[in-house]
Structures are given as structure tokens and as C-alpha cells.
Amino acid sequence: MLKQRIFTAIVLIPIILWVLTLSSQTLASVMAIFVIIGAWEWAGLSNLIRSIYSLVFALTLLIIYYFLDEININYILYIASLWWLIALYWILAYQQNHNHIPTSPIVKALLGFIILIPAWIALLSLHNQQWLIFLLVLIWSADIGAYFTGKKWGQKKLADKISPGKSWEGVAGALFISLLVALSYAIFNSMPLMTLLGFMLLCFITVIASIVGDLLESLFKRQAGMKDSSQILPGHGGVLDRIDSLTSAAPIFVLGLIIGNLL
């Protein structure tokens, strides 16, 4: 499994970095493909008709992109951030045997839009800026830190009723590696002390949010009785399994940049 994950990452990372150099329209289109695949997988988790849901999702993305310049994305980012606080509550409640997860396909269909679309908009807003690459590196480093630290030292379960493989030691590894990356970036860019402290706090919150996104998808997979959202990516499961952290991290990170006058 580890060899498959490494091979898939070796193939995908150069492609992703190349895509980031393309025009905004091309980037939006490529990212939309991944989001639509994620929506297709979400439909499978939510007992929806995949083809119809994916088509509606694609049309929605097209309409949003057409009117993107007229949309105040701040409101969308605030709503997304509020949603992820609700998601955190659901996760904590489920871990305490209080299940508030909706079962209605209609509600789940709406959740798919709330989860995926703000992240797509947030990432688009970072195009042609170093922040986009930084965010990806931050989340990838957190994922790597959590994976290897959890494998070697993981003992205390993070949320055993949701994802038994995740541990608090893995969370510590994710935070340590990602904040080391963030500190290196801040020092390299000669950030003033107060800006650096605010930036480190933002990165801390972003990584925590990425863990929440990961756990929420695991929760819905558990509800659906599925291990992975699909088998599109060898060793990684589905696209949704790879972007679940970004769905929560991206809106919060971009909102933090805006509030901190860094964007």
C-alpha cells in the first residue's frame, strides 16, 4: 500500500504543479474536473444517482465561474467556515455516541455543494500567487507527518469510532511538520514578528481544519459502509479521499489571509 501511495504521489505531484502554472481558466477547468469526480464519489456515499448529481454539479460550477467576478467570496468563506464548525460538532458528538449525521439523501446532496464548492472558489482565488503552492505543501506535509508519526508511535486513538487508524500522535506529527514548514516560509519571506505569529496561528488552525475535513469524510464513509470513496487512485482510494483535507483547509486558510491582510 505504501509503495502504491508513493508511486501515485510521484505521478500526481508534478502534474499538479504544472497545472498551477496554467491560465486561470485552464486551472479552473482542471480543478473542476477533480471536484466533479469528488461530487460523483460523494453521490455514491450519499445514495444519490451519480450521473445526475455530477451533471448538476458541473452546471453549477460553470454558472459560478461565469459570475465569479461579481461574487463576494468573503461571504462564501464565512459560511464555509461556519459549516466546518458544525462538522466539528458532528464529529465530536458521534465520538460520544450522539449521532447527528443526516441520513436524508437531499440533505447530503446539499452538503456536497457546501463541502466542495467553497474549496474550489478558495483555491481559484489563490491562482498566480505563491499562497496556492504554500497551502498545498502545508497540507501535504501535515498528511505526511501524520502518516509516518502515526505509523511509528500512534497509540492514543483520535476518533476510534470514526477512523480507528488515526491517533493523537499522528496529529502531533502533522502539526510539528506543517508548522516547521510554515515557520521556514515565514522566515524566508522576512515576515515581521506580529505578522509571523498571526501567520503561524492561521497555519495551525488550517491544519486542524484539514484534520476535521478528513474525519468528516471518514464519518460519511463509515455511515455508508465504505472504506474508500472509490478506487480511482491506486493506494489512495478516490479523489475525495485525497482532497477531503483541502475542502476544509482551503476556505479557512483564504479567509485567514483576507482577515490578516495577507491576500
Summary of the structure (lengths in Angstrom):
residues: 263
radius of gyration: 17.7
end to end distance: 38.7
largest distance: 51.7
contacts: 857
relative contact order: 0.15
helix: 77%
strand: 4%
